[in-house]
Amino acid sequence: MKIQVQTEAFDLDAEVAALHRNNPKVGAVAAFLGLVRDINEGQGVATMTLEHYPGMTEKALERIVAEAEARWALLDATVIHRVGELRPTEPIVLVAVASAHREEAFAACAFIMDYLKTRAPFWKKETTPEGAHWVEARESDEAAAARWSEGA
């Protein structure tokens, strides 16, 4: 498992390759790459600044991945989340998982991303032509995470 919070860009191809390199048990790798959009809720976005609570954020990400590993037979997982000031088209987050089968890889990747959006301590501030503002949590993110609850 690889968990990183960093300001630097990451190499998508290298990170995905590392998940399956020299492991003949890996039959599937699913990955999600999140990018900064140039528009959000009808407003142009010039920059997005992401903040986090060092130490606490990494622990939260570790717990999310551990829960995914308890639910699905994963062989490896990588979560890289950037912080600092980012511009449209720049990558924000990578969630990638390796497993023997695609169903587990798809489900675990979606689960990790849904929980990351709702349970990891990150704060986003967007700079728009109208000024800077903090981005509020979305009900749609909470609804996506709720589908993974027991009994749902």
Contacts in CASP RR format, 6 or more apart in sequence:
PFRMAT RR
TARGET T0000
AUTHOR 0000-0000-0000
METHOD contacts of the structure
MODEL  1
MKIQVQTEAFDLDAEVAALHRNNPKVGAVAAFLGLVRDINEGQGVATMTL
EHYPGMTEKALERIVAEAEARWALLDATVIHRVGELRPTEPIVLVAVASA
HREEAFAACAFIMDYLKTRAPFWKKETTPEGAHWVEARESDEAAAARWSE
GA
1 62 0 8 1.000
1 65 0 8 1.000
1 69 0 8 1.000
1 76 0 8 1.000
1 77 0 8 1.000
1 78 0 8 1.000
2 15 0 8 1.000
2 18 0 8 1.000
2 76 0 8 1.000
2 77 0 8 1.000
2 78 0 8 1.000
2 79 0 8 1.000
2 80 0 8 1.000
3 58 0 8 1.000
3 61 0 8 1.000
3 62 0 8 1.000
3 65 0 8 1.000
3 78 0 8 1.000
3 79 0 8 1.000
3 80 0 8 1.000
4 10 0 8 1.000
4 79 0 8 1.000
4 80 0 8 1.000
4 81 0 8 1.000
5 52 0 8 1.000
5 54 0 8 1.000
5 57 0 8 1.000
5 58 0 8 1.000
5 61 0 8 1.000
5 80 0 8 1.000
5 81 0 8 1.000
5 82 0 8 1.000
5 83 0 8 1.000
6 80 0 8 1.000
6 81 0 8 1.000
6 82 0 8 1.000
6 83 0 8 1.000
7 82 0 8 1.000
7 83 0 8 1.000
7 84 0 8 1.000
8 82 0 8 1.000
9 82 0 8 1.000
9 90 0 8 1.000
9 91 0 8 1.000
10 80 0 8 1.000
10 82 0 8 1.000
10 91 0 8 1.000
10 94 0 8 1.000
12 31 0 8 1.000
12 33 0 8 1.000
12 91 0 8 1.000
12 94 0 8 1.000
15 78 0 8 1.000
15 80 0 8 1.000
15 94 0 8 1.000
15 96 0 8 1.000
16 29 0 8 1.000
16 31 0 8 1.000
16 96 0 8 1.000
18 78 0 8 1.000
19 26 0 8 1.000
19 29 0 8 1.000
19 75 0 8 1.000
19 76 0 8 1.000
19 77 0 8 1.000
19 78 0 8 1.000
19 96 0 8 1.000
19 97 0 8 1.000
19 98 0 8 1.000
20 26 0 8 1.000
20 27 0 8 1.000
20 29 0 8 1.000
20 76 0 8 1.000
20 98 0 8 1.000
23 75 0 8 1.000
23 76 0 8 1.000
23 98 0 8 1.000
25 75 0 8 1.000
25 100 0 8 1.000
26 75 0 8 1.000
26 76 0 8 1.000
26 98 0 8 1.000
26 99 0 8 1.000
26 100 0 8 1.000
27 98 0 8 1.000
27 99 0 8 1.000
27 100 0 8 1.000
27 101 0 8 1.000
27 102 0 8 1.000
28 98 0 8 1.000
28 99 0 8 1.000
28 100 0 8 1.000
28 101 0 8 1.000
28 102 0 8 1.000
28 104 0 8 1.000
28 105 0 8 1.000
28 106 0 8 1.000
29 96 0 8 1.000
29 97 0 8 1.000
29 98 0 8 1.000
29 105 0 8 1.000
30 96 0 8 1.000
30 97 0 8 1.000
30 102 0 8 1.000
30 105 0 8 1.000
30 106 0 8 1.000
30 108 0 8 1.000
30 109 0 8 1.000
31 94 0 8 1.000
31 95 0 8 1.000
31 96 0 8 1.000
31 97 0 8 1.000
31 109 0 8 1.000
32 93 0 8 1.000
32 94 0 8 1.000
32 95 0 8 1.000
32 96 0 8 1.000
32 109 0 8 1.000
32 110 0 8 1.000
32 113 0 8 1.000
33 91 0 8 1.000
33 93 0 8 1.000
33 94 0 8 1.000
34 91 0 8 1.000
34 92 0 8 1.000
34 93 0 8 1.000
34 94 0 8 1.000
35 88 0 8 1.000
35 89 0 8 1.000
35 90 0 8 1.000
35 91 0 8 1.000
35 92 0 8 1.000
36 45 0 8 1.000
36 48 0 8 1.000
36 86 0 8 1.000
36 87 0 8 1.000
36 88 0 8 1.000
36 89 0 8 1.000
36 90 0 8 1.000
36 91 0 8 1.000
36 92 0 8 1.000
37 45 0 8 1.000
37 88 0 8 1.000
38 44 0 8 1.000
38 45 0 8 1.000
38 88 0 8 1.000
38 89 0 8 1.000
39 45 0 8 1.000
40 126 0 8 1.000
40 135 0 8 1.000
43 126 0 8 1.000
43 128 0 8 1.000
43 129 0 8 1.000
43 130 0 8 1.000
44 128 0 8 1.000
44 129 0 8 1.000
45 88 0 8 1.000
45 126 0 8 1.000
45 127 0 8 1.000
45 128 0 8 1.000
46 87 0 8 1.000
46 88 0 8 1.000
46 127 0 8 1.000
46 128 0 8 1.000
46 129 0 8 1.000
47 85 0 8 1.000
47 86 0 8 1.000
47 87 0 8 1.000
47 126 0 8 1.000
47 127 0 8 1.000
48 85 0 8 1.000
48 86 0 8 1.000
48 87 0 8 1.000
48 92 0 8 1.000
48 124 0 8 1.000
48 125 0 8 1.000
48 126 0 8 1.000
48 127 0 8 1.000
48 135 0 8 1.000
49 84 0 8 1.000
49 85 0 8 1.000
49 86 0 8 1.000
49 124 0 8 1.000
49 125 0 8 1.000
49 126 0 8 1.000
49 127 0 8 1.000
50 81 0 8 1.000
50 82 0 8 1.000
50 83 0 8 1.000
50 84 0 8 1.000
50 86 0 8 1.000
50 92 0 8 1.000
50 122 0 8 1.000
50 123 0 8 1.000
50 124 0 8 1.000
51 83 0 8 1.000
51 84 0 8 1.000
51 122 0 8 1.000
51 123 0 8 1.000
51 124 0 8 1.000
51 125 0 8 1.000
52 81 0 8 1.000
52 83 0 8 1.000
52 120 0 8 1.000
52 121 0 8 1.000
52 122 0 8 1.000
52 123 0 8 1.000
53 121 0 8 1.000
56 121 0 8 1.000
57 81 0 8 1.000
57 120 0 8 1.000
57 121 0 8 1.000
57 122 0 8 1.000
60 119 0 8 1.000
60 120 0 8 1.000
60 121 0 8 1.000
61 79 0 8 1.000
61 81 0 8 1.000
61 116 0 8 1.000
61 120 0 8 1.000
64 79 0 8 1.000
64 112 0 8 1.000
64 115 0 8 1.000
64 116 0 8 1.000
64 119 0 8 1.000
64 120 0 8 1.000
65 77 0 8 1.000
65 79 0 8 1.000
65 112 0 8 1.000
67 111 0 8 1.000
67 115 0 8 1.000
68 74 0 8 1.000
68 77 0 8 1.000
68 97 0 8 1.000
68 108 0 8 1.000
68 111 0 8 1.000
68 112 0 8 1.000
69 77 0 8 1.000
69 108 0 8 1.000
71 107 0 8 1.000
71 108 0 8 1.000
71 111 0 8 1.000
72 99 0 8 1.000
72 104 0 8 1.000
72 107 0 8 1.000
72 108 0 8 1.000
72 111 0 8 1.000
73 99 0 8 1.000
73 100 0 8 1.000
73 104 0 8 1.000
74 97 0 8 1.000
74 98 0 8 1.000
74 99 0 8 1.000
74 104 0 8 1.000
74 105 0 8 1.000
74 108 0 8 1.000
75 98 0 8 1.000
75 99 0 8 1.000
75 100 0 8 1.000
76 97 0 8 1.000
76 98 0 8 1.000
77 95 0 8 1.000
77 96 0 8 1.000
77 97 0 8 1.000
77 98 0 8 1.000
77 108 0 8 1.000
77 112 0 8 1.000
78 94 0 8 1.000
78 95 0 8 1.000
78 96 0 8 1.000
78 97 0 8 1.000
79 93 0 8 1.000
79 94 0 8 1.000
79 95 0 8 1.000
79 96 0 8 1.000
79 112 0 8 1.000
79 116 0 8 1.000
80 93 0 8 1.000
80 94 0 8 1.000
81 92 0 8 1.000
81 93 0 8 1.000
81 94 0 8 1.000
81 116 0 8 1.000
81 120 0 8 1.000
81 122 0 8 1.000
82 90 0 8 1.000
82 91 0 8 1.000
82 92 0 8 1.000
82 93 0 8 1.000
83 122 0 8 1.000
86 92 0 8 1.000
93 113 0 8 1.000
93 116 0 8 1.000
95 109 0 8 1.000
95 112 0 8 1.000
95 113 0 8 1.000
95 116 0 8 1.000
96 109 0 8 1.000
97 105 0 8 1.000
97 108 0 8 1.000
97 109 0 8 1.000
97 112 0 8 1.000
98 105 0 8 1.000
99 105 0 8 1.000
99 108 0 8 1.000
111 148 0 8 1.000
114 141 0 8 1.000
114 144 0 8 1.000
114 145 0 8 1.000
114 147 0 8 1.000
114 148 0 8 1.000
115 145 0 8 1.000
115 148 0 8 1.000
117 138 0 8 1.000
117 141 0 8 1.000
117 144 0 8 1.000
117 145 0 8 1.000
118 137 0 8 1.000
118 141 0 8 1.000
118 142 0 8 1.000
118 144 0 8 1.000
118 145 0 8 1.000
119 145 0 8 1.000
123 134 0 8 1.000
123 135 0 8 1.000
124 134 0 8 1.000
124 135 0 8 1.000
125 132 0 8 1.000
125 133 0 8 1.000
125 134 0 8 1.000
125 135 0 8 1.000
126 132 0 8 1.000
126 133 0 8 1.000
126 135 0 8 1.000
146 152 0 8 1.000
END
